[in-house]
Amino acid sequence: MNVLRFLQTVDRRLLYALLFLTVAIPLLHPIVVPTVVLGRGPLGWLHPTFALRPFVLPVTVSPSTLMVYDEIQSLPPNSFVLLAPDWAAGSRGENGPQTEALMRHLMKRHIRFAMVSFDPQGPIISEAMAKRLQDQYGYVEGVNWTNLGFKVDQQDFLKAFVLDVRGAAPQDYNGKPVASEPVMAGIRSAHDIRLVIDISASDSYTYFIKFMQGPYKENLKMAAALTSVMAPEAENFVSSRQLIGCLVGLKGAIEYEHLLGVSGTATAANASLSAAHVLIIFFIVLGNVAMLLERAARRREDQE
Amino acid sequence: MRFFLWLFLWLFRWLSTWLFVPRHGRALYESLAGAIAFSIVVLAVLSAAPNSIRKYTIRAVTLLAGAFFACEFLYPVHSMPTGADPAHRGNFLTPYVFTVTTFALIVSAWTVGLGLLNLAQLHGKRLIRGGENAIYSAAFFFGLISVGIIGLLQKPHANAINKNLYTLLYTGALQNLDATVFSIIAFYIVSAAYRAFRVRSIEATLLLATAIVVMLGQTSIGQVMTSHFPTAMHTEVIRDWIMSQPNAAAVRAINFGLAVGSLAVALRVWLGLERGSFFDSQ
């Protein structure tokens, strides 16, 4: 009985420690599994060879992620995409790999992009990310991409931005006039933007739908990359095709990296993500089984 | 009436062509000083005015701004500007959207300043009063002043000291603190899920089963566990169905309710009918 009670009231500090180790160990050291391979020796005899091989979890791409990938893949080179990294360091674990994967794809496809953020930390983190990736794909700031910086009020900014892109954002994050940047050539209103991608830990994508996509009907395509907790709310917009697709949490970033054929920060965290979820499920099931067994034992005692 | 409408639109055209143009060098600093002085005068006049006048001024501005956006949105829209044809500008109110939204952006920026003033007032009092929590107020002032000064200095005077200090405070401290605070939630979630998810009723059992399937479907390990089952029983397939069907239906219903409620609240605020406001409590 005492054991059953203990299993229902495990000390939270033990849970914290186990979660820390579950997340940290696969991140710091790749999981290896012992494998046995049968080979032939010098005399032609079969003999087993033991080896430790890295355990790679399989990745199945969800339709929602695939739709975002296909949309970017179908854009002609030199198209213009608006990327909105609306996130801060708090959601870096999910939004960071999503932003990186999307940037990689845009750069790989030679698509121009501008970044605008409604979170003060967004422009700093995303600019650092773009600068880190640009050399790999031959991108140049101001020519292939630009950072329009942080804007205070998303609703009012977007109302002005859809009509006059350069008027609403006359300078980039570093104070250079946007009109003089080759990346903004021919971009005057939202009509000239082929795709808007909002990467967020909130429902900021709904403002893009209301104030950018609303007056433009289906001409302006939109996608979102959201944290796992925010994604369920976006399902409606995906089913109504207001969002062409959505990257859901870290899993979405893992799927995207898989599609791109790169092994980045998201893929590195795949094992940690799985292990943490298994730990949560294990303890929930453990607590419930203990509770049911305790109830059954008590019922038996009462009958006796 | 036509004259007033004409005067109103002329004023906005003048404002958009003269006031909201990028300025550089001395003109920028003069404009900044002028804008701050003008704002202080407006705030001082509003503060000195009796409550009844302030109440009607705020209601009038709210009504006017709301009417502008409502009319602009509801009036039939013509083709919007494109790169090839930038002259097309929607209906007759659309060219003024930029000016009105710039006003709104300036007011939003002022509210940030107002928030800072309130915080400074609160923490200033705590700091003067002393006590065991005064250290937190000191940390607030240290953070505000240091990040503010270095943030302002590092762009016009981008020397190594300013840049390194900015990186230290912003990338080194703020971002990591933010990430740490958010990460702690994961630990609480594990503890809370373990204690709260108990099969005490049929509804709770259904919720638990759904949560486990969705969690497994959101990870690769869940896919491994069910990879030998028929496709319809794969966790990722069941997860996608749960998210796109029952979940979407529930969220849609909530959104309809929220939208109707928001519309009612917006109308009350717009028409000045909202009770329990600051002025009503005076």
Interface residues (C-beta under 8 A of the other chain):
Chain A: V10 R12 L15 Y16 L19 F20 V23 L57 P58 V59 T60 S62 P63 S64 A88 A89 G90 S91 R92 G93 Q121 I124 I125 A128 K151 V152 D153 D156 F157 K159 A160 V162 L163 D164 G167 A168 P170 Q171 N174 G175 P177 G186 I187 R188 S189 A190 H191 D192 P215 Y216 S228 A231 P232 E233 E235 N236 V238 S239 V248 G249 K251 I254 N270 L273 S274 A275 A276 H277 V278 L279 I280 I281 F283 I284 V285 G287 N288 M291 L292
Chain B: P22 F69 V77 M80 P81 T82 G83 P86 R89 G90 T94 V97 F98 T101 T102 A104 L105 S108 A109 V112 K155 Y170 T171 L174 Q175 N176 D178 A179 V181 F182 S183 A186 F187 I189 V190 S191 A193 Y194 R195 F197 R198 V199 L208 I212 M215 L216 Q218 T219 S220 I221 G222 Q223 V224 S227 H234 E236 D240 M243 S244 N247 A248 V251 R252 N255
